[in-house]
Amino acid sequence: KKDIFGKLDKIAKPGAILASNTSYLSIDEIAAATSRPGDVVGMHFFSPANIMKLLEVVRGAKTDKDVLATVMDLAKKIKKVAVVAGVCYGFIGNRMLIPRQMEAMKLLHEGATPMQVDKVHVEFGMPMGPFQMSDLAGVDIGWHRDPTRIENIRDALAAENRWGQKTKAGFYDYDDKRNPSPSPRVAEIIEEFRTKTGTPQHEVTDEEIMERTFYTMVNEGAKILEEGMAQRASDIDVVWIYGYGWPPYRGGPMFWADQVGLKTIVAGLEKHGFEISKLLREKAESGGKFNG
């Protein structure tokens, strides 16, 4: 990216906006590879870009105000819903996705099944659960491509060409119409890792899945607000409704957390030993809300 933007810097006319779609690389580092960091901005479209309404507009440390205004205006013209995000790993949406996916995987080690975790998410109103999403996107995305290096469950699946719907096998088995069914092989792989890691087993409840996959998203959202990476809680809600299929009738993760009660969210996170956002704790203790 730095090499490409360095080349664009030399050939693009003065005042041209240089935008990157990346969601995990630093816009500031990319901008530093040019002589015009003020013209560099992030425009993170969501896949498939012709359908998904969300556009995360990433403001770098040196992005000029007129560049930001132009990109926000462009978003309206191409009928996208734009939200301004700061420069951090994963921006707003993907950053909140990370703790959710991590906890979903830990739950497999501790006794849950992929279908059990996904079922809680679908019943909540999400279009799909963490493992269904992984199969749709591709289990092999970001994989190191060494089938002899198996360090986790995902590595084991990828090494056996269980790359998701595209190979008819991922966390689930798929028929010709892409209908999923529980996989005996995946159950074996999960059990092998439970034994190998010596992870204590317990009966995983739907409540625990909610607390460890949904409450952690709220906690990360609070950290994003705390750090000034999002301007307001409602922006986070817009990101998740338009970019990730959060059920609109629940109002987005931060609005939903207000309805559940921030004291309840904090208590659920404390139960599982999570480091709680200072902002979330303060609002819970004062009886405040993220929206309003």
Sine and cosine of phi, psi and omega as CSV:
sin_phi,cos_phi,sin_psi,cos_psi,sin_omega,cos_omega
0.00,0.00,-0.70,0.72,0.00,-1.00
-0.88,0.48,-0.66,0.75,0.00,-1.00
-0.89,0.45,-0.71,0.70,-0.01,-1.00
-0.89,0.45,-0.72,0.70,-0.02,-1.00
-0.94,0.35,-0.51,0.86,0.09,-1.00
-0.89,0.45,-0.62,0.79,0.03,-1.00
-0.95,0.31,-0.66,0.75,0.03,-1.00
-0.88,0.48,-0.61,0.80,0.01,-1.00
-0.83,0.56,-0.59,0.81,-0.07,-1.00
-0.99,0.16,-0.44,0.90,-0.10,-0.99
-0.94,-0.33,-0.37,0.93,0.00,-1.00
-0.97,0.23,0.60,-0.80,-0.05,-1.00
-0.91,0.40,0.42,-0.91,0.05,-1.00
-0.84,0.54,0.70,-0.71,0.00,-1.00
1.00,-0.01,-0.17,0.99,0.04,-1.00
-0.92,0.39,0.66,-0.75,0.02,-1.00
-1.00,0.10,0.77,-0.64,0.02,-1.00
-0.96,-0.28,0.94,-0.34,-0.09,-1.00
-0.89,-0.45,0.59,-0.81,0.03,-1.00
-0.86,-0.51,0.62,-0.79,0.00,-1.00
-1.00,-0.01,-0.08,1.00,-0.12,-0.99
-0.86,0.51,0.54,-0.84,0.03,-1.00
-0.92,-0.40,-0.10,0.99,-0.03,-1.00
-0.80,-0.60,-0.07,1.00,0.04,-1.00
-0.98,-0.20,0.52,-0.85,-0.06,-1.00
-0.96,0.26,0.84,-0.54,0.07,-1.00
-0.89,0.46,-0.57,0.82,0.00,-1.00
-0.91,0.43,-0.65,0.76,0.03,-1.00
-0.92,0.40,-0.65,0.76,0.03,-1.00
-0.90,0.44,-0.68,0.73,-0.01,-1.00
-0.89,0.46,-0.56,0.83,-0.03,-1.00
-0.92,0.39,-0.30,0.95,0.00,-1.00
-0.99,0.12,0.01,1.00,0.01,-1.00
-0.89,-0.46,0.20,-0.98,0.07,-1.00
-1.00,-0.05,0.07,1.00,-0.03,-1.00
-0.69,-0.72,0.89,0.46,-0.04,-1.00
-0.84,0.54,-0.40,0.92,0.02,-1.00
-0.92,0.39,-0.36,0.93,-0.02,-1.00
-1.00,-0.05,-0.02,1.00,-0.06,-1.00
-0.99,-0.13,0.73,-0.69,-0.04,-1.00
-0.52,-0.85,0.37,-0.93,0.09,-1.00
-0.99,-0.12,0.68,-0.73,0.12,-0.99
-0.77,-0.64,1.00,0.00,-0.09,-1.00
-1.00,-0.01,0.99,-0.17,0.07,-1.00
-0.99,0.15,0.44,-0.90,-0.01,-1.00
-0.95,-0.30,0.63,-0.78,-0.10,-0.99
-1.00,0.09,0.66,-0.75,-0.14,0.99
-0.97,0.23,0.77,-0.64,-0.17,-0.99
-0.89,0.46,-0.43,0.90,0.00,-1.00
-0.98,0.22,-0.19,0.98,-0.03,-1.00
-0.91,-0.40,-0.73,0.69,-0.08,-1.00
-0.93,0.36,0.73,-0.68,-0.10,-1.00
-0.99,0.16,-0.42,0.91,-0.15,-0.99
-0.96,0.27,0.62,-0.79,0.16,-0.99
-0.68,-0.73,0.92,-0.39,0.10,-1.00
-0.99,0.11,0.89,-0.45,0.04,-1.00
-0.99,-0.12,0.92,-0.40,-0.14,-0.99
-0.99,-0.14,0.91,-0.42,-0.03,-1.00
-1.00,0.01,0.91,-0.42,0.05,-1.00
-0.97,0.24,0.17,-0.99,-0.02,-1.00
-0.87,0.50,-0.49,0.87,-0.05,-1.00
-0.91,-0.43,0.16,0.99,0.02,-1.00
-0.89,0.46,0.80,-0.60,-0.01,-1.00
-0.94,0.35,0.49,-0.87,-0.01,-1.00
-0.88,0.48,-0.63,0.78,-0.03,-1.00
-0.93,0.36,-0.50,0.87,0.06,-1.00
-0.93,0.38,-0.71,0.70,0.02,-1.00
-0.88,0.47,-0.70,0.72,-0.01,-1.00
-0.90,0.44,-0.64,0.76,0.01,-1.00
-0.90,0.44,-0.69,0.73,-0.02,-1.00
-0.93,0.37,-0.62,0.78,0.05,-1.00
-0.91,0.42,-0.61,0.79,0.05,-1.00
-0.93,0.37,-0.65,0.76,0.04,-1.00
-0.87,0.50,-0.64,0.77,0.01,-1.00
-0.84,0.55,-0.68,0.73,0.02,-1.00
-0.90,0.44,-0.66,0.75,-0.05,-1.00
-0.91,0.42,-0.54,0.84,0.02,-1.00
-0.99,-0.11,0.23,0.97,0.11,-0.99
0.88,0.47,0.68,0.73,0.10,-1.00
-0.95,-0.30,0.41,-0.91,0.11,-0.99
-0.99,-0.14,0.93,-0.37,-0.12,-0.99
-0.99,-0.16,0.65,-0.76,0.08,-1.00
-0.76,-0.65,0.74,-0.68,0.01,-1.00
-0.99,0.12,0.75,-0.66,0.04,-1.00
-0.81,-0.58,0.43,-0.90,0.08,-1.00
-1.00,0.02,0.08,-1.00,-0.01,-1.00
-1.00,0.08,0.95,-0.30,0.11,-0.99
-0.44,-0.90,0.28,-0.96,-0.08,-1.00
-0.89,0.45,0.91,-0.42,0.01,-1.00
1.00,0.04,-0.05,1.00,-0.04,-1.00
0.83,0.56,-0.77,-0.64,-0.04,-1.00
-1.00,-0.07,-0.87,0.49,-0.13,-0.99
-0.90,0.45,-0.82,0.57,-0.05,-1.00
-0.93,0.38,-0.49,0.87,0.04,-1.00
-0.90,0.44,-0.63,0.78,0.02,-1.00
-0.96,0.28,-0.38,0.93,0.01,-1.00
-0.95,0.30,-0.52,0.85,-0.09,-1.00
-0.85,0.52,-0.81,0.59,0.00,-1.00
-0.89,0.45,-0.53,0.85,0.03,-1.00
-0.89,0.46,-0.74,0.67,-0.03,-1.00
-0.92,0.40,-0.62,0.78,0.01,-1.00
-0.89,0.46,-0.70,0.71,-0.01,-1.00
-0.94,0.34,-0.59,0.81,0.04,-1.00
-0.86,0.50,-0.67,0.75,0.00,-1.00
-0.93,0.37,-0.64,0.77,0.03,-1.00
-0.88,0.47,-0.60,0.80,0.00,-1.00
-0.89,0.46,-0.54,0.84,0.08,-1.00
-0.89,0.46,-0.67,0.74,0.00,-1.00
-0.90,0.44,-0.51,0.86,-0.14,-0.99
-1.00,-0.09,-0.04,1.00,0.10,-1.00
0.70,-0.71,-0.16,0.99,0.00,-1.00
-0.99,0.11,0.26,-0.97,0.11,-0.99
-0.93,-0.37,0.38,-0.92,0.05,-1.00
-0.82,0.58,-0.67,0.74,-0.05,-1.00
-0.91,0.41,-0.60,0.80,0.00,-1.00
-0.90,0.43,-0.70,0.71,0.00,-1.00
-0.91,0.41,-0.73,0.69,-0.02,-1.00
-0.89,0.45,-0.60,0.80,-0.02,-1.00
-0.87,0.50,-0.66,0.75,0.01,-1.00
-0.88,0.47,-0.65,0.76,-0.02,-1.00
-0.94,0.34,-0.66,0.75,0.00,-1.00
-0.92,0.38,-0.66,0.75,0.02,-1.00
-0.92,0.40,-0.45,0.89,0.07,-1.00
-0.94,0.35,-0.47,0.89,0.01,-1.00
0.82,-0.57,-0.02,1.00,0.05,-1.00
-0.95,0.32,0.51,-0.86,0.00,-1.00
-0.91,0.41,-0.44,0.90,0.05,-1.00
-0.33,-0.94,0.29,-0.96,0.00,-1.00
-1.00,-0.03,0.01,-1.00,-0.05,-1.00
-0.83,0.55,-0.65,0.76,-0.07,-1.00
-0.99,0.13,-0.54,0.84,0.13,-0.99
-0.89,0.45,-0.65,0.76,0.02,-1.00
-0.90,0.44,-0.67,0.74,0.01,-1.00
-0.88,0.47,-0.67,0.74,0.03,-1.00
-0.91,0.40,-0.60,0.80,0.01,-1.00
-0.94,0.34,-0.70,0.71,-0.02,-1.00
-0.95,0.32,-0.59,0.81,-0.05,-1.00
0.85,-0.52,0.92,-0.38,-0.01,-1.00
-0.88,0.48,-0.44,0.90,-0.06,-1.00
-0.99,0.12,-0.07,1.00,0.01,-1.00
-0.90,0.43,0.84,-0.55,-0.01,-1.00
0.99,0.15,0.02,1.00,0.01,-1.00
-0.94,0.34,0.57,-0.82,-0.07,-1.00
-0.97,0.25,-0.13,0.99,0.10,-1.00
0.94,0.34,0.33,0.94,0.06,-1.00
-0.93,-0.37,0.98,-0.20,-0.07,-1.00
-0.91,0.41,-0.20,0.98,0.02,-1.00
-1.00,-0.02,-0.19,0.98,-0.02,-1.00
-0.98,-0.21,1.00,-0.07,-0.06,-1.00
-0.91,-0.41,0.98,-0.22,-0.08,-1.00
-0.95,-0.32,-0.23,0.97,-0.01,-1.00
-0.41,-0.91,0.03,-1.00,-0.06,-1.00
-0.87,0.49,-0.67,0.74,-0.01,-1.00
-0.89,0.46,-0.67,0.74,0.06,-1.00
-0.84,0.54,-0.68,0.73,-0.03,-1.00
-0.90,0.44,-0.66,0.75,0.02,-1.00
-0.91,0.41,-0.73,0.68,-0.04,-1.00
-0.90,0.44,-0.60,0.80,-0.01,-1.00
-0.90,0.43,-0.42,0.91,0.02,-1.00
-0.98,-0.17,0.34,0.94,-0.01,-1.00
0.87,0.50,0.45,0.89,0.10,-0.99
-1.00,0.01,0.97,0.24,-0.13,-0.99
-0.99,-0.10,0.12,0.99,0.02,-1.00
0.93,-0.36,-0.41,-0.91,-0.08,-1.00
-0.85,0.52,-0.54,0.84,-0.07,-1.00
-0.92,0.39,-0.36,0.93,0.06,-1.00
-0.92,-0.40,0.18,0.98,-0.01,-1.00
0.90,0.44,0.30,0.95,0.02,-1.00
-0.37,-0.93,0.78,-0.62,0.06,-1.00
-0.48,-0.88,-0.84,-0.54,0.15,-0.99
-0.95,0.32,-0.32,0.95,0.08,-1.00
-0.82,-0.58,0.26,-0.97,0.20,-0.98
-1.00,-0.07,0.54,-0.84,-0.05,-1.00
-0.80,-0.60,0.60,-0.80,0.09,-1.00
-1.00,0.02,-0.12,-0.99,-0.06,-1.00
-0.91,0.42,-0.33,0.94,0.02,-1.00
-0.98,-0.18,0.23,0.97,0.03,-1.00
0.91,0.41,0.43,0.90,0.11,-0.99
-0.99,0.16,0.77,-0.63,-0.05,-1.00
-1.00,0.09,0.44,-0.90,0.14,-0.99
-0.55,-0.84,0.47,-0.88,0.00,-1.00
-0.85,0.53,0.62,-0.78,-0.05,-1.00
-0.97,-0.26,0.86,-0.52,0.06,-1.00
-0.87,0.50,-0.60,0.80,-0.01,-1.00
-0.91,0.42,-0.66,0.75,0.02,-1.00
-0.90,0.43,-0.62,0.78,0.05,-1.00
-0.87,0.50,-0.64,0.77,0.04,-1.00
-0.90,0.43,-0.71,0.70,-0.01,-1.00
-0.88,0.47,-0.69,0.72,0.02,-1.00
-0.88,0.47,-0.68,0.73,0.00,-1.00
-0.90,0.43,-0.61,0.79,0.04,-1.00
-0.87,0.48,-0.66,0.75,0.00,-1.00
-0.96,0.30,-0.55,0.83,0.08,-1.00
-0.87,0.49,-0.69,0.72,0.00,-1.00
-0.93,0.37,-0.73,0.69,-0.05,-1.00
-0.87,0.49,-0.65,0.76,-0.05,-1.00
-1.00,0.03,-0.21,0.98,-0.01,-1.00
0.90,0.43,0.52,0.85,-0.04,-1.00
-0.95,0.32,0.82,-0.57,0.05,-1.00
-0.86,0.50,0.65,-0.76,-0.03,-1.00
-0.98,-0.18,0.54,-0.84,0.12,-0.99
-0.47,-0.88,0.25,-0.97,0.03,-1.00
-0.97,0.24,0.91,-0.41,-0.03,-1.00
-1.00,0.08,0.83,-0.56,-0.01,-1.00
-0.99,-0.11,0.29,-0.96,0.07,-1.00
-0.88,0.48,-0.58,0.81,0.01,-1.00
-0.88,0.47,-0.68,0.74,0.01,-1.00
-0.91,0.42,-0.64,0.77,0.04,-1.00
-0.88,0.47,-0.68,0.73,0.04,-1.00
-0.86,0.51,-0.75,0.66,-0.07,-1.00
-0.91,0.42,-0.63,0.77,-0.11,-0.99
-1.00,0.02,-0.29,0.96,0.02,-1.00
-0.93,-0.38,-0.53,0.85,0.02,-1.00
-1.00,-0.06,-0.71,0.70,-0.02,-1.00
-0.90,0.45,-0.56,0.83,0.01,-1.00
-0.92,0.39,-0.52,0.86,0.07,-1.00
-0.91,0.42,-0.68,0.73,0.03,-1.00
-0.88,0.47,-0.69,0.73,0.01,-1.00
-0.87,0.50,-0.68,0.74,0.01,-1.00
-0.93,0.37,-0.61,0.79,0.06,-1.00
-0.87,0.49,-0.63,0.77,0.04,-1.00
-0.90,0.43,-0.63,0.78,0.04,-1.00
-0.91,0.42,-0.61,0.79,0.03,-1.00
-0.89,0.46,-0.66,0.75,0.04,-1.00
-0.93,0.38,-0.67,0.74,0.00,-1.00
-0.84,0.54,-0.64,0.77,-0.05,-1.00
-1.00,0.08,-0.09,1.00,-0.02,-1.00
0.97,0.25,0.35,0.94,0.01,-1.00
-0.99,0.16,-0.28,0.96,0.15,-0.99
-0.78,-0.63,0.56,-0.83,-0.07,-1.00
-0.97,0.22,-0.54,0.84,-0.04,-1.00
-0.40,-0.91,0.36,-0.93,-0.03,-1.00
-0.87,0.49,-0.59,0.81,-0.02,-1.00
-0.90,0.43,-0.46,0.89,0.07,-1.00
-0.91,0.42,-0.64,0.77,0.05,-1.00
-0.89,0.45,-0.66,0.75,0.02,-1.00
-0.89,0.46,-0.66,0.75,0.02,-1.00
-0.88,0.47,-0.68,0.74,0.02,-1.00
-0.84,0.55,-0.72,0.70,-0.09,-1.00
-0.98,0.22,-0.50,0.87,0.05,-1.00
-0.96,0.30,-0.70,0.71,-0.08,-1.00
-1.00,0.00,-0.32,0.95,-0.05,-1.00
-0.95,-0.31,-0.38,0.93,-0.13,-0.99
-0.76,-0.65,0.06,1.00,0.06,-1.00
0.98,0.20,0.35,0.94,0.08,-1.00
-0.85,0.52,0.72,-0.69,-0.06,-1.00
-0.86,0.50,0.87,-0.49,-0.06,-1.00
-0.83,0.55,-0.54,0.84,-0.04,-1.00
-0.93,0.36,-0.19,0.98,0.08,-1.00
-0.99,-0.13,-0.08,1.00,0.18,-0.98
0.97,0.25,0.25,0.97,-0.03,-1.00
1.00,-0.01,0.39,-0.92,-0.11,-0.99
-0.87,0.49,-0.61,0.79,-0.05,-1.00
-0.97,0.23,-0.62,0.78,0.07,-1.00
-0.91,0.42,-0.68,0.73,0.02,-1.00
-0.87,0.49,-0.66,0.75,0.01,-1.00
-0.88,0.48,-0.62,0.78,0.07,-1.00
-0.87,0.50,-0.63,0.78,-0.02,-1.00
-0.95,0.32,-0.63,0.77,0.03,-1.00
-0.91,0.41,-0.60,0.80,-0.07,-1.00
0.95,-0.32,0.85,-0.53,-0.08,-1.00
-0.92,0.39,-0.46,0.89,0.08,-1.00
-0.91,0.42,-0.61,0.79,0.03,-1.00
-0.92,0.40,-0.65,0.76,0.02,-1.00
-0.89,0.46,-0.73,0.68,-0.01,-1.00
-0.88,0.47,-0.70,0.72,-0.01,-1.00
-0.88,0.48,-0.66,0.75,0.01,-1.00
-0.91,0.42,-0.63,0.78,0.02,-1.00
-0.94,0.34,-0.65,0.76,0.01,-1.00
-0.89,0.46,-0.60,0.80,-0.01,-1.00
-0.83,0.56,-0.55,0.84,-0.06,-1.00
-0.96,-0.28,0.18,0.98,0.13,-0.99
0.97,0.25,0.46,0.89,0.01,-1.00
-0.99,0.17,0.51,-0.86,0.13,-0.99
-0.97,0.23,0.87,-0.50,-0.15,-0.99
-0.99,-0.11,0.69,-0.72,0.04,-1.00
-0.82,0.57,0.68,-0.73,0.03,-1.00
-0.87,0.50,-0.66,0.75,-0.01,-1.00
-0.90,0.44,-0.68,0.73,0.01,-1.00
-0.89,0.46,-0.71,0.70,-0.01,-1.00
-0.90,0.44,-0.68,0.73,-0.01,-1.00
-0.88,0.48,-0.69,0.72,-0.01,-1.00
-0.92,0.39,-0.62,0.79,0.01,-1.00
-0.90,0.43,-0.69,0.72,-0.05,-1.00
-0.94,0.34,-0.51,0.86,-0.03,-1.00
-1.00,-0.01,-0.09,1.00,-0.04,-1.00
0.98,0.22,0.31,0.95,-0.01,-1.00
-0.99,0.14,0.00,-1.00,0.02,-1.00
-0.70,-0.72,0.35,-0.94,0.06,-1.00
-0.97,0.25,-0.61,0.79,0.02,-1.00
-0.94,-0.34,0.95,-0.32,0.02,-1.00
0.97,-0.26,0.00,0.00,0.00,0.00
